[in-house]
Amino acid sequence: MAVSVADGEHTEDVNLTIADEADLVWPDISLPSAPAGTEEVAAAVRLDLGDDGRLMLPVAGALEVPVPDRGLLDADSYELIGFAAHQPDDDTSSVRIDRGLESVEEASVGSFLALPTGISTDGTTFSYDPVGTATLHLASIDEGSDQTDAWGIAILDDSTEVTLPAAVSLPDGELRFGVQAIEIPDFDPQDFSIDAIEDVVTRAAGDNVTFVN
């Protein structure tokens, strides 16, 4: 039964079906080593439920829980998502997505993408050392206090340095320059849809530095 919710409204008469133990699977997930710049690794299982969205549950790391058998929710397959992070800055991280898994009772997260390095800026010129296997890189500037986006650009070639356009004015104060490397198999920079990229990304990794404008 579909449930519609609205802000400030109380929803009643919602009955949830409790899954039997036989409908649950305890995943056995092997995790790879954390890439340089990160320390903690974890994993989650995600089920694609079509129009009902995706269901994601942590399965390895600080919290381990059983997940529904994919047949219980009519999901065609599982997706296994690995996370490597550097606390307390969650934006220094690497993520890997393995799709189309029939079972997670014994599965392994593949290797993580290395983090971008050499990230530096003088407030006008922004540079970094690219990740060799990445398909593209995203550069962004945000206000460090509340992470409000100030400027961003997608780098589709082998450029390693960008200059702030004259038409862009950055806010004063402490800002953050971040670079994200993204791996997308069979990516064509001359023929792609932003909305479709999320469903084909295999690995992504990002890091950042702060500066004062």
Backbone as numpy.savetxt, mean C-alpha at the origin, in Angstrom:
# Nx Ny Nz CAx CAy CAz Cx Cy Cz
-27.67 -9.96 3.12 -28.52 -8.76 3.12 -27.64 -7.52 3.12
-27.89 -6.61 2.21 -27.14 -5.37 2.16 -27.54 -4.46 3.30
-26.58 -3.77 3.89 -26.85 -2.86 5.00 -26.39 -1.47 4.59
-27.30 -0.51 4.68 -26.98 0.88 4.37 -26.85 1.65 5.67
-25.78 2.42 5.79 -25.56 3.21 6.99 -25.41 4.67 6.61
-25.76 5.55 7.54 -25.64 6.99 7.33 -25.12 7.63 8.60
-24.36 8.69 8.45 -23.77 9.39 9.59 -24.86 9.89 10.52
-24.75 9.54 11.80 -25.69 10.02 12.80 -26.97 9.23 12.92
-27.14 8.21 12.09 -28.36 7.41 12.15 -28.07 6.05 12.78
-29.00 5.59 13.61 -28.87 4.31 14.29 -29.43 3.20 13.40
-28.66 2.15 13.20 -29.09 1.03 12.37 -29.56 -0.11 13.25
-30.76 -0.61 12.99 -31.34 -1.67 13.81 -31.62 -2.91 12.97
-31.92 -4.00 13.70 -32.35 -5.26 13.09 -31.32 -5.78 12.09
-30.05 -5.70 12.47 -28.99 -6.28 11.65 -28.58 -7.60 12.28
-28.76 -8.68 11.58 -28.42 -10.00 12.07 -27.18 -10.52 11.35
-26.16 -10.85 12.10 -24.92 -11.35 11.52 -24.85 -12.87 11.65
-24.46 -13.52 10.58 -24.28 -14.96 10.59 -22.90 -15.29 11.12
-22.85 -16.09 12.18 -21.58 -16.48 12.77 -21.04 -17.69 12.03
-19.82 -17.57 11.54 -19.23 -18.66 10.78 -18.92 -19.84 11.70
-19.22 -21.04 11.23 -18.85 -22.25 11.97 -17.34 -22.45 11.89
-16.80 -23.21 12.84 -15.37 -23.46 12.84 -14.92 -24.11 11.54
-15.78 -24.94 10.96 -15.43 -25.62 9.72 -15.31 -24.66 8.55
-15.88 -23.46 8.69 -15.83 -22.45 7.62 -14.66 -21.49 7.78
-13.79 -21.74 8.77 -12.66 -20.87 9.02 -11.35 -21.57 8.68
-10.38 -20.78 8.26 -9.06 -21.29 7.91 -8.03 -20.55 8.75
-7.10 -21.30 9.35 -5.99 -20.67 10.07 -4.81 -20.57 9.11
-4.51 -19.38 8.61 -3.40 -19.24 7.66 -2.05 -19.56 8.30
-1.18 -20.12 7.51 0.20 -20.36 7.91 1.07 -19.59 6.92
1.49 -18.41 7.33 2.15 -17.48 6.42 3.62 -17.32 6.79
4.50 -17.49 5.78 5.92 -17.24 5.96 6.23 -15.83 5.49
7.01 -15.11 6.29 7.34 -13.72 5.97 8.80 -13.58 5.57
9.10 -12.74 4.58 10.49 -12.50 4.19 11.16 -11.52 5.15
12.44 -11.32 4.95 13.16 -10.34 5.76 12.71 -8.93 5.40
12.79 -8.02 6.36 12.44 -6.63 6.11 13.52 -5.97 5.26
13.14 -5.17 4.28 14.14 -4.47 3.48 14.84 -3.39 4.31
16.02 -2.99 3.87 16.78 -1.97 4.58 15.94 -0.72 4.77
15.96 -0.18 5.98 15.16 1.00 6.30 13.88 0.69 7.02
13.53 -0.60 7.12 12.35 -1.04 7.86 12.76 -2.11 8.86
11.89 -2.33 9.84 12.22 -3.33 10.87 11.11 -4.34 11.09
9.86 -3.93 10.93 8.73 -4.78 11.27 8.05 -5.33 10.02
7.71 -6.60 10.04 6.99 -7.21 8.92 5.72 -7.86 9.43
4.70 -7.85 8.60 3.41 -8.45 8.93 2.71 -8.80 7.63
1.58 -9.47 7.74 0.84 -9.85 6.54 -0.64 -9.83 6.81
-1.41 -9.68 5.75 -2.86 -9.71 5.83 -3.40 -10.49 4.65
-4.54 -11.09 4.84 -5.26 -11.78 3.77 -6.43 -10.91 3.36
-6.63 -10.80 2.06 -7.76 -10.02 1.55 -8.57 -10.88 0.60
-9.90 -10.81 0.74 -10.80 -11.50 -0.16 -11.54 -10.47 -1.00
-11.54 -10.68 -2.31 -12.25 -9.78 -3.22 -13.69 -10.25 -3.31
-14.61 -9.42 -2.80 -16.01 -9.77 -2.76 -16.82 -9.10 -3.85
-16.15 -8.66 -4.89 -16.85 -8.04 -6.02 -17.47 -6.71 -5.64
-18.77 -6.56 -5.89 -19.47 -5.31 -5.60 -19.53 -5.00 -4.11
-19.33 -6.00 -3.27 -19.37 -5.79 -1.82 -18.02 -5.33 -1.27
-17.04 -5.14 -2.15 -15.75 -4.63 -1.72 -14.77 -5.73 -1.38
-13.82 -5.42 -0.50 -12.79 -6.38 -0.10 -12.79 -6.53 1.41
-12.53 -7.74 1.85 -12.42 -8.04 3.28 -10.97 -8.35 3.58
-10.37 -7.58 4.50 -8.95 -7.78 4.82 -8.80 -8.06 6.31
-7.99 -9.08 6.63 -7.76 -9.47 8.01 -6.27 -9.71 8.23
-5.72 -9.23 9.37 -4.30 -9.51 9.67 -4.13 -10.99 9.97
-3.05 -11.57 9.46 -2.85 -13.01 9.68 -1.46 -13.34 10.19
-0.53 -12.42 10.12 0.83 -12.69 10.60 1.44 -11.40 11.10
2.05 -11.44 12.27 2.60 -10.25 12.88 2.12 -10.16 14.31
1.68 -8.97 14.71 1.26 -8.78 16.10 -0.06 -9.48 16.39
-0.92 -9.67 15.38 -2.24 -10.25 15.59 -2.48 -11.35 14.57
-2.84 -12.54 15.05 -3.13 -13.65 14.16 -4.55 -14.11 14.40
-5.33 -14.21 13.35 -6.73 -14.60 13.45 -7.07 -15.54 12.30
-8.10 -16.37 12.47 -8.54 -17.19 11.34 -9.27 -16.32 10.33
-9.33 -16.80 9.10 -10.04 -16.08 8.04 -11.12 -16.99 7.47
-12.18 -16.42 6.89 -13.22 -17.26 6.31 -12.69 -18.05 5.12
-13.15 -19.27 5.00 -12.89 -20.01 3.77 -13.47 -19.19 2.62
-12.72 -19.07 1.53 -13.18 -18.19 0.45 -14.51 -18.63 -0.13
-14.82 -19.91 -0.04 -16.10 -20.39 -0.55 -17.28 -19.89 0.26
-17.05 -19.60 1.55 -18.13 -19.11 2.41 -18.67 -17.78 1.92
-17.77 -16.95 1.36 -18.15 -15.61 0.90 -18.14 -15.51 -0.62
-18.07 -16.66 -1.30 -18.08 -16.69 -2.77 -16.94 -15.87 -3.37
-15.80 -15.87 -2.71 -14.63 -15.18 -3.24 -13.85 -16.14 -4.15
-13.46 -15.68 -5.31 -12.75 -16.55 -6.26 -11.37 -16.95 -5.74
-10.72 -16.05 -5.01 -9.37 -16.33 -4.55 -9.01 -15.42 -3.39
-7.87 -15.72 -2.79 -7.31 -14.87 -1.74 -6.25 -13.95 -2.34
-6.01 -12.84 -1.66 -4.87 -11.98 -1.94 -4.04 -11.92 -0.66
-2.75 -12.12 -0.78 -1.85 -12.07 0.37 -1.04 -10.79 0.29
-1.13 -9.97 1.34 -0.49 -8.66 1.34 0.55 -8.63 2.46
1.79 -8.39 2.07 2.87 -8.27 3.04 3.22 -6.82 3.30
3.54 -6.49 4.56 3.88 -5.12 4.95 5.24 -5.11 5.66
6.07 -4.19 5.29 7.31 -3.93 6.04 7.31 -2.44 6.37
7.53 -2.10 7.63 7.40 -0.70 8.03 8.51 -0.30 8.99
8.69 1.02 9.08 9.62 1.61 10.02 8.82 2.48 10.97
8.75 2.08 12.22 8.01 2.86 13.21 8.90 3.98 13.75
8.31 5.17 14.06 6.88 5.46 14.04 6.37 6.02 12.71
7.22 6.07 11.70 6.83 6.67 10.42 6.31 5.58 9.49
4.98 5.41 9.45 4.40 4.37 8.62 4.58 4.63 7.13
4.94 5.87 6.76 5.15 6.17 5.34 6.49 5.64 4.84
7.36 5.24 5.75 8.57 4.54 5.36 8.22 3.06 5.37
7.87 2.54 4.21 7.31 1.19 4.19 7.47 0.55 2.82
7.25 -0.75 2.80 7.25 -1.51 1.57 6.09 -2.49 1.63
5.36 -2.61 0.53 4.17 -3.47 0.48 4.26 -4.39 -0.72
3.88 -5.63 -0.52 3.83 -6.61 -1.61 2.45 -7.25 -1.64
1.91 -7.45 -2.86 0.60 -8.08 -3.03 0.73 -9.28 -3.95
0.38 -10.45 -3.43 0.31 -11.67 -4.24 -1.17 -12.02 -4.42
-1.60 -12.07 -5.66 -3.02 -12.27 -5.97 -3.29 -13.68 -6.51
-4.58 -14.02 -6.53 -5.01 -15.26 -7.17 -4.64 -16.52 -6.42
-4.55 -16.47 -5.09 -4.20 -17.65 -4.30 -5.45 -18.47 -3.98
-5.38 -19.76 -4.22 -6.52 -20.62 -3.92 -6.57 -20.97 -2.44
-5.43 -20.94 -1.76 -5.36 -21.30 -0.36 -4.31 -20.46 0.35
-4.54 -20.20 1.65 -3.54 -19.52 2.48 -3.18 -20.37 3.69
-3.53 -21.65 3.64 -3.20 -22.53 4.75 -1.69 -22.74 4.85
-0.99 -22.57 3.74 0.47 -22.61 3.74 0.94 -21.73 2.58
1.32 -20.51 2.88 1.68 -19.55 1.83 2.84 -18.69 2.29
3.51 -18.08 1.32 4.67 -17.24 1.62 4.51 -15.88 0.96
4.83 -14.83 1.69 4.90 -13.50 1.11 6.21 -13.42 0.33
6.13 -12.95 -0.92 7.35 -12.81 -1.73 8.24 -11.70 -1.22
9.34 -11.50 -1.87 10.32 -10.49 -1.43 9.76 -9.08 -1.56
10.19 -8.21 -0.68 9.76 -6.82 -0.69 10.59 -5.99 -1.67
9.99 -4.91 -2.16 10.70 -3.95 -2.99 11.57 -3.07 -2.09
12.77 -2.77 -2.54 13.66 -1.89 -1.77 13.09 -0.49 -1.70
13.41 0.23 -0.64 12.96 1.61 -0.49 13.79 2.55 -1.37
13.17 3.63 -1.87 13.96 4.64 -2.58 15.00 5.23 -1.62
16.15 5.60 -2.15 17.21 6.17 -1.32 17.67 7.50 -1.91
18.58 8.16 -1.21 19.13 9.41 -1.71 18.11 10.52 -1.84
17.06 10.49 -1.05 16.00 11.50 -1.14 16.49 12.80 -0.51
16.50 13.88 -1.30 17.00 15.16 -0.80 16.35 16.31 -1.55
16.38 17.48 -0.94 15.82 18.67 -1.57 16.38 19.93 -0.94
16.44 20.99 -1.75 16.76 22.32 -1.23 15.52 23.21 -1.24
14.37 22.61 -1.45 13.11 23.35 -1.49 12.70 23.74 -2.90
13.61 23.62 -3.85 13.31 23.94 -5.25 13.58 22.74 -6.15
14.69 22.09 -5.92 15.05 20.89 -6.67 14.87 19.67 -5.78
14.24 18.65 -6.32 13.93 17.44 -5.55 14.56 16.24 -6.27
15.38 15.50 -5.55 16.10 14.40 -6.18 16.02 13.13 -5.35
16.33 12.00 -5.99 16.30 10.71 -5.32 17.05 9.69 -6.18
17.39 8.58 -5.57 17.96 7.45 -6.30 16.84 6.45 -6.54
16.51 6.17 -7.79 15.36 5.31 -8.08 15.61 3.85 -7.70
14.52 3.13 -7.52 14.58 1.69 -7.31 14.64 1.03 -8.68
15.68 0.24 -8.91 15.94 -0.26 -10.25 14.83 -1.05 -10.89
14.10 -1.84 -10.11 13.06 -2.70 -10.69 11.68 -2.02 -10.71
11.59 -0.80 -10.24 10.30 -0.11 -10.20 9.88 0.32 -11.60
8.57 0.32 -11.82 8.00 0.74 -13.10 7.93 2.25 -13.19
7.55 2.88 -12.09 7.45 4.34 -12.04 7.67 4.80 -10.62
7.87 6.12 -10.47 8.03 6.71 -9.14 7.06 7.87 -8.98
6.55 8.03 -7.79 5.70 9.16 -7.45 6.43 10.04 -6.45
6.47 11.34 -6.71 7.07 12.29 -5.78 5.96 13.19 -5.25
6.01 13.49 -3.97 4.95 14.31 -3.38 5.52 15.20 -2.29
4.86 16.34 -2.12 5.18 17.27 -1.03 3.92 17.43 -0.20
4.03 17.25 1.10 2.88 17.50 1.96 3.33 18.21 3.22
2.36 18.78 3.90 2.62 19.47 5.14 2.77 18.43 6.24
3.95 18.35 6.83 4.25 17.29 7.77 3.29 17.16 8.94
2.73 18.28 9.41 1.88 18.23 10.60 0.58 17.48 10.36
-0.06 17.72 9.22 -1.34 17.07 8.95 -1.37 16.33 7.61
-0.21 16.23 6.94 -0.06 15.48 5.70 -1.00 15.99 4.59
-1.29 17.29 4.60 -2.08 17.88 3.53 -1.23 17.96 2.27
-1.74 17.44 1.16 -0.98 17.45 -0.09 -0.75 18.87 -0.57
0.50 19.17 -0.94 0.84 20.48 -1.47 1.21 20.41 -2.95
1.83 19.29 -3.37 2.23 19.13 -4.77 2.63 17.68 -4.99
2.39 17.18 -6.17 2.77 15.82 -6.47 3.00 15.63 -7.96
3.81 14.62 -8.32 4.11 14.37 -9.72 4.43 12.89 -9.91
4.02 12.33 -11.04 4.38 10.97 -11.41 5.56 11.03 -12.37
6.57 10.24 -12.12 7.77 10.22 -12.96 7.77 8.92 -13.74
7.54 9.02 -15.05 7.37 7.85 -15.90 8.62 7.48 -16.68
9.67 8.30 -16.59 10.91 7.99 -17.30 12.02 7.74 -16.28
13.27 7.86 -16.71 14.39 7.58 -15.81 14.93 8.82 -15.12
14.12 9.88 -15.07 14.55 11.10 -14.37 14.76 10.82 -12.88
15.76 11.45 -12.32 16.03 11.30 -10.89 15.98 12.63 -10.16
15.58 13.68 -10.88 15.53 15.01 -10.29 14.41 15.81 -10.94
13.64 16.51 -10.14 12.58 17.37 -10.67 12.70 18.74 -10.01
12.30 19.76 -10.76 12.35 21.13 -10.26 10.93 21.64 -10.08
10.70 22.31 -8.96 9.38 22.83 -8.67 8.97 23.83 -9.76
7.82 23.62 -10.41 7.38 24.57 -11.45 7.13 25.95 -10.86
7.33 26.97 -11.67 7.14 28.35 -11.21 5.70 28.59 -10.78
4.76 27.85 -11.35 3.34 28.06 -11.04 2.95 27.46 -9.69
3.82 26.65 -9.10 3.51 25.99 -7.83 4.17 26.74 -6.68
3.36 27.09 -5.69 3.86 27.79 -4.50 3.64 26.89 -3.29
4.72 26.51 -2.64 4.62 25.64 -1.47 4.33 26.46 -0.22
3.57 25.91 0.72 3.29 26.64 1.96 4.56 26.77 2.81
4.55 27.74 3.70 5.68 27.94 4.60 5.64 26.92 5.73
6.80 26.69 6.32 6.88 25.79 7.46 7.53 24.47 7.11
7.37 23.51 8.01 7.97 22.19 7.81 7.14 21.39 6.81
7.80 20.88 5.79 7.15 20.07 4.76 7.85 18.73 4.66
7.22 17.82 3.95 7.80 16.49 3.78 7.85 16.16 2.29
9.02 15.73 1.84 9.21 15.30 0.46 9.30 13.77 0.47
8.33 13.13 -0.17 8.28 11.68 -0.19 8.39 11.14 -1.60
8.98 9.96 -1.71 9.10 9.27 -3.00 8.58 7.86 -2.83
7.74 7.45 -3.75 7.20 6.10 -3.74 7.56 5.39 -5.03
8.15 4.23 -4.93 8.46 3.40 -6.09 7.35 2.37 -6.25
6.89 2.16 -7.47 5.77 1.25 -7.73 6.15 0.28 -8.84
5.83 -0.97 -8.63 6.10 -2.01 -9.62 4.78 -2.49 -10.21
4.65 -2.39 -11.54 3.41 -2.77 -12.23 3.79 -3.59 -13.47
3.52 -4.88 -13.47 3.86 -5.70 -14.64 3.11 -5.23 -15.89
3.79 -5.30 -17.03 3.18 -4.98 -18.33 2.60 -3.57 -18.39
3.21 -2.65 -17.67 2.72 -1.26 -17.66 3.14 -0.54 -18.93
2.19 0.15 -19.54 2.46 0.97 -20.73 2.25 2.43 -20.36
3.30 3.24 -20.24 3.14 4.64 -19.82 2.33 5.49 -20.80
2.12 4.99 -22.01 1.34 5.74 -22.99 -0.11 5.27 -23.07
-0.46 4.27 -22.27 -1.82 3.75 -22.33 -2.16 3.10 -20.99
-2.63 3.92 -20.05 -3.00 3.36 -18.75 -4.09 4.20 -18.11
-4.78 3.59 -17.15 -5.83 4.26 -16.40 -5.44 4.29 -14.93
-5.50 5.47 -14.32 -5.16 5.60 -12.90 -6.03 4.68 -12.06
-7.32 4.61 -12.37 -8.25 3.81 -11.57 -7.92 2.32 -11.64
-7.31 1.88 -12.73 -7.02 0.45 -12.90 -5.70 0.03 -12.29
-4.83 0.98 -11.97 -3.50 0.64 -11.49 -3.55 -0.11 -10.17
-4.46 0.27 -9.28 -4.51 -0.35 -7.96 -4.67 -1.86 -8.04
-5.36 -2.34 -9.06 -5.64 -3.77 -9.16 -4.51 -4.56 -9.80
-3.44 -3.90 -10.25 -2.35 -4.62 -10.90 -0.99 -4.35 -10.25
-0.92 -3.44 -9.29 0.34 -3.18 -8.59 0.77 -4.45 -7.84
2.02 -4.83 -7.98 2.54 -5.99 -7.25 3.37 -5.60 -6.04
4.17 -4.52 -6.18 4.98 -4.08 -5.05 5.09 -2.55 -5.06
5.21 -1.98 -3.87 5.39 -0.54 -3.74 6.21 -0.27 -2.48
7.04 0.78 -2.54 7.87 1.12 -1.38 8.10 2.62 -1.36
8.11 3.22 -0.18 8.28 4.67 -0.10 9.08 5.11 1.11
9.70 6.28 0.97 10.42 6.89 2.07 10.32 8.40 1.91
10.76 9.18 2.89 10.59 10.62 2.84 11.61 11.32 3.69
11.76 12.63 3.45 12.59 13.49 4.29 11.78 14.76 4.57
12.10 15.43 5.65 11.45 16.69 5.97 12.38 17.85 5.63
11.77 19.00 5.33 12.55 20.21 5.07 11.69 21.41 5.44
12.32 22.55 5.58 11.61 23.78 5.95 11.61 24.72 4.76
10.44 25.20 4.41 10.30 26.14 3.30 10.22 27.56 3.82
